[in-house]
Amino acid sequence: MRDTVDILKVAAEHVARGTPCALCTIVRASGSVPRHAGSKALVAGDGTIIAGTVGGGEIESRVIVEAGQALRDGQPRLLTCQLPAPPGNDPSVSGGEVEVFVEPLLPAPTLVIIGAGHVARALAHLARWAGFRVVVTDDRPDLCSPTAIPDADEHLAGPPLEQLERIAWTPFTCVALLTRSSAIDVSVLPALLRAPVAYIGAIGSRRRWRSTVEALREAGVSEADLARVHAPIGLEIQAETPEEIAISIMAQIVQVRRQSSVASRQ
C-alpha cells in the first residue's frame, strides 16, 4: 500500500508540473511471474521508469512501448504479456502471463492568450469553463490583470517576446493570438512556430493575415510553418460579438485537438 501511495504521489506531482506520464498496473497475473497483481510502474514520455516496476525484462520493455503510445494518443489500453517457462526441466513449473493496464496521465491543457481585450476576456472565461489552464499576456498592465481578465490563471504583463520565454511550451498548449496589430504577430510567431504546441490561431482580417504572411516569409519562416497557423482564427460561424468569437475559437481548438488525437490512434 505504501508503494502505491508513493507512486500516485509522484504521478500527481508530475502532472501538476505539466509533465505527462503513464501509470502501468498489473491487473492479473498467473504462473511464474516476477511481479503480481497490483504492482505498478510510472513511465515518462521518454520511456524512463520514474517509479515502481512491473517486473523488468521483456514485460517492462513492452509496457514502456505501450506507455509511449498511450501518451501520444491519450487512450488507455490493456496489454497481455506471455512469459516463457523458467530455465530447467521441471514440468510442474510453467511460464506466466500478466495483464497490464496502461493509463495515460495527462496535464490539463493550457491556453495562452496573447493580447488582452474584450475577446480575450470572453475566451479566458470559456476556456477555463472547458477545463483549460489559461495564461494571458499583454504589454499593457492595466488590461493584463486579474481585474480585467478574472478567469485567467496567470497574467504576464510586459513585452510579448520576453513574457513568452517564461512559458513552458508543451504538446498540450494552445495559443490564441488576439493582438492589436500585425507587427506584434510578426514579432512573436517565429518563436511560437518553434514550440511544440498543439494549436496556433491568429485573429484579424484576411488582408491583415496576408500582410503578416509576407513579413514572415521575408523573415525566413517556411510555408510548412505558416500552414500551421489558423488565420483568421476560429470556425466560420458568422460570429460578431466577443462572446461569439470566443465560441468560434474554442470550437476550433477542440476540433483540432480531437482530430489530432484520432490521427495519432490510426
N, C-alpha and C positions, 0 to 999 in steps of 0.2 A: 504493500500500500504506500509506503514511504517513497519508493522509487517512482510510482505512478504520480504521486503528488509533485515530486521534484521535476519530472519530465513535463507535466502540464504547466508548472510554474515557468519553466524555461520557454515553453512554447508560447505562453501568454506574453512573456517579455519580448520575444522576437516579433510577434505580430504587432504589439504596441509600438515597436520601433519602426514598423512598416516593412519588416523583412518576412517574406513568406516562408513557410516550412511545411513539411508533411508529417503527420502523426501516423505511424505504422504499428498496428496492433495485431498480434497473433490471436485469432478468434477461435481457432480449432487446431488441435494437434493430436496426432496418433502415431503409434510406432516409436521408433528410435529417432528422437529429435533433440537438438541441443537446448532448445527453449520451449516453454509450454504456453498454453493459453493465458493471455493477459500480459505477456511480455511485450514491451514497447520500445520503439526507436523513433527518434526525431531526426528527420533528414532535411538538410538545407537545399536550396535550389542548385547549388554547385555539386551536389552529391555527397557532401560531408555529413557524417553522422554527428549530430550536435550532442545528443544524449541518448543513453539506453542502448539496447541491442536486441535483435530478433534472432541472433544465433551465429552471425558471421558467415564466412564462406559463400557458397552458392546462393543460399537463401538471401543473405544481405545484399549480394550483388544484384539479384533480380528485384528485390524491394527498392533499391536505390534507383534502378531504371524506371520502375513504375511510379515512384515518388516524383521523379522529374517530369514524367508525362502528366501526372495529376496536377502538378503546379503549373504546367503550361495550359492545360485545358480547363482547370478548375473543377474537375469531376472526380469524385471518389471512385475507388474500384476495389474488387476482391480478387486477390492473387492466390492461386493454388500452387504450391511447390512440392514436388516429389523428391525425396532424398533416397539415394542408393543405400543398400544394406551396409552396415559397418564391415570392415575387413574381418575375415575369419570364415569358418565354415559351419558355424553354429546355425542349424536350420530353424531354431526357435527364435532367432533374432532377425526381424525383417527391417526393411527400410521404412522411413517415416514419411508423413505428409503433414503439411501445415497450410492453413489458410490465413492470409494476412489481409486485414482491412487497411487500405491506404487512404487517408483523409487529408486533402489539402487544407491548410490553414492560411487563409489569405487576409492581408490587412484591408481595412476599409479603403475604398478608392478615394483619391484626393482630386479635387477640382481646384486648379489655380486660375484665378480670375485676374487678368492684367488690365487695369483700368477700372476705376471706381466711379460709378454713376448710377443712374436710375435702373438701367438694365442689370448692372452688376448687383445692385441691392436685391432685385427680384430674383435673379439667378442664384444668388447665395442662399436665399430663403428656400427656393425649390430644391436645390442640390442637397442642402442639409436634410430636408424632409425625405429625400430619396436615399439617404444613408451615406452621403459623401462627407469627407472632411473638407472644409472649404478654407482656402488661403486667398486673400485679396492683397494686391499690391498696386500702388499708385504713387506718383511723386507729389501728390497733393495731400498733406497730412490731414487736412480738415475733412476730406472725403474718404480717406482710407483710415477709418477709425471705428471702434465699436458703436459709437453713437450713430454714425452714418450708415454702417452696414452691420447691424447687430447679429446677423446669423453666421458671420464668418468665424471660424475657429482661430484664425491668425490674421493679423493685419501687418503688412510690411510696407511702411511708408518710406519713400526715398526714390532715387534714380532707378529706373526699371532694371537695368543690367546688374547693378550692384545687389539689388534685392533678390534677383533670380539665382544668384550664386549661393544664397542662403537656403535654397530649397533642395531637398533630396529627391531627385527625379527617379521614378520607377515605372515599370510597365503598368502600374495601377494608377498612374497620374494622367489626368486630362487637363488641357489648357484651353481657356477661352480668352482670346484677345479682344477686349472690349475697349480699345483705346480711342483717343480723340483725334488721332492723326496717323496717316500712312507712315510718316517719318519714324514714329515710335515702333510701329510694326517692323519696319526695315531694320531698326537697330537691335531688336530682340529675337527675331525669327531665326537668324543663323544659329544662335546658341540653342534655341528651343529645338531646332531640327537635328541637333547633335544629341539630344536627350532621348532616352528610350521610353518615350511617353506613348500612351495608347491613342491619344486624340489631340489634334490642334485645330482650332477653328478661329477665324478672324472676322470681326464684324465690319460692315461697310458696304458701299455700293459696288457693283461690278466694275465701274470705272475706277474707283479707288483701288480695288484689288489689282486691276491691270497695271496701274501705276506702281503699286508695291512690287509686283512681279518683275517689272522692268528693272527696278532698282536692285532687287535681289539677284537677278541674273547678272547684272553688272558687277555685283559683289562676289560672283562665283558660285552662287547656290545652284545646285543641279536641278534638272527638270524632275527627276525622281523625287527629290526632297520637296519641291514645290507642290507636287501632286499629293503630298501627304496632308496639305492644309485644306480644310473645308472652308471655302470662302465663296460667296458670303456665308457666314456661319448660320447653322440651323436648318431644319427641314422647311420646305416651302409650304407654309400653311396660311399665307396672306396675313401674317402677324403684323400688328401695328403698335399696340401698347407695350411698355416694358415687360409687363407680366406675360403677354402673349409671345413676345420674342424670347423670353426666358423659357417658356414651354417648348418652343421650337428648338432651342439649343439643347435642352435636356433630352428631348426626344431623339435628337441626332446622336448625342453622346451615348445614350442607352443602345441605340441601333448599332453604332459602330462597335461598342464593346461586346454586344451579344453576337454580332456577325464574326468578330474575331475569335470569340470562344468556340463557335460552331466550326469555323475553319480549322482551328487547332486540333479538333477532335476527328477530322476527316483524314 
